[in-house]
């Protein structure tokens, strides 16, 4: 036992040193007394996060080891924004794990991944982001490659391109005299199978406009056609067998109800989608050689009568429709004319009302400002008590005439600098404007403009003249 303690102490020191150096593993030889030395591998904790996003029938699942739940929430939020659900499944967190950019890159590729991938996986392991799954075009795979290449993070694109399979298509036209086959097949064998089935029914088929393409796929149409050709050639006076967009359609006329039932049974046992448009050929059943011409002439005469009656009916309907449309047009025109006249009348009344209001407002304002002045404290933009009283009276006038718009024009004398006077005049008219607004006058009716000393009434040569030039004018500017 005494010999083992030094070895255990040495082992602990080696483990501590390797952990401090962030080594992936350390190897320690076994006890020297053993003849064959073995190596013990002690894995250390992973230093980067690892995760797997797996697509399944119910959506997407997330598993792996993360630094914290914030990283998981970032991924689930992207899926949620795109209308998909990413369900956490067997995830854990460890604050010692690092994300070296994988979360950001994964968020970038998720929209393209959801939109185009089937059986998809996004896996980040050993500091490599791996994308797997199936897409239906090379463009989709190349787009994923561009997204991965835009990041410096190591990545691998294992996307598999599975091109959609296109079905064969063909048409068999059948009459009592001949059969014509046309269409696109995988190879010549499929054409020969159909031709052989017609020959077995003692009714050869003529090939017309046939083409072969090895990329086309037969999903079971050839085998079904071989089964129904005997009944088709025996019972149908005319018809077609068509296979297009993976649907086999039988259309035509037969000699009796039993033939319809027989075809329904044959198609009902098919493993591919079918459509039966078979009807009875009444003309064939009733056709008699000595009455055929009379029946055709009677039918033609009847059709002509119907056409004539239909023509007359349509003409009457057209004439009636034209009359109604003309009446409607006239009514609408009269309505529009009346509306325009009413609008013009209201406009005239409004104009007259505005003119009266403007005239009365102007007279009242002139009368007010002839007696009183909007006074301010010297070299300031604050109103004196007399100035405030004048503004109150002005507000009452403007509220009485709500359609009138005014300009509040401020002027000063020439004392002081022009720049100071300009700012002072603007500040004063702004004060008047704000006071009027506070008393209920709409701001859109008021324009405040300071002119400074630029528009004197009289020369600024005397104190009396300067007093006249220091003024606030109220100018009517209309609606």
C-alpha angles and dihedrals in degrees: 000000000000090000092054098055095068090050092050091049090050090050092053092049091051092050091050092048094049092047091052090051090049093236117173092228144345130218123213125189115235126243110314092228091072115091098217111049115218128196121232114207116207111191115214127215117288112255099204131055120257128199145159129213108198126191117217139161093277097046129273135330130203126209134163147078120300138178091240142336092269090076091052091047091052091057095044090048092057091052091047092051089055093050096257132112126232109195117200111234122181099343129158139182133225120176091211091065118096133216110214096188102298095119092054092048092046091052089052095054099039096086092054090041094054094044101049112016130095123188085009132177133184111192130176113194134145088009092298124114110217123193119197135172145086128290129180098228141038089232090064091052093047090050090056089049091053091051092050093045092054089069126067089221115112110256143168127207111210094167116149120213112220109183116211114258116240119211126230117254132204144161128214114196113197132192132154089262104045149350125225125198122198134159148085122297139178092240144338092274092072092052091049092051091058093044091049091053090053092048089051087055089052091245114106120211125221117225117224130174097353122172135185128215121171090206092065118096132213109217093189103297096120094054091048093049090052089056097048100040095084092055091040095054093042100048108026121087089189135351150116138249110207131179116193135144089007093300123114112211125192115194131169150082127293136193099240146004092261090064090056091050092048093053091046089055094048093049093042091064093050122119093213129064113277139181126203117202096166119145136176117272098227093171089058093050094048098038111123121176098225095044100038095093094047092048092049092048092048090048092048092049091049092050090049091052091049091048091051092046090047090049092051091046092051091048091051091047091048092051091047091048091050091052092049092048091049091050090047091049092051092048091050091047091051090047092050091047091051091047092051092049091049090047091050091048092050090047091052092048091047091049091049091047092049091048091051092046092047091049094047093043092049091049092049093046092048090048091050096048093045089062101031136030131212097245128196133192112269113285090350137101095228120108124242118229090260090048090051091052091051092050090050090055090046090053090053091053094049093047089053090057105041096174095059121100121198141190116226102212119192124201135179138189122254098263111121128011122323090238092054092047092049092052092044093052092048092049091050095051090046088055091052091047094050091047091052091048091050088056094054105272111138113248092224088066093057130077118183117201127170116205099178112199094332098102111040119176092213134007114285092237101117137033089246092054092046089053089055092049092053097081148124115225127199111212123190109230100174130245 
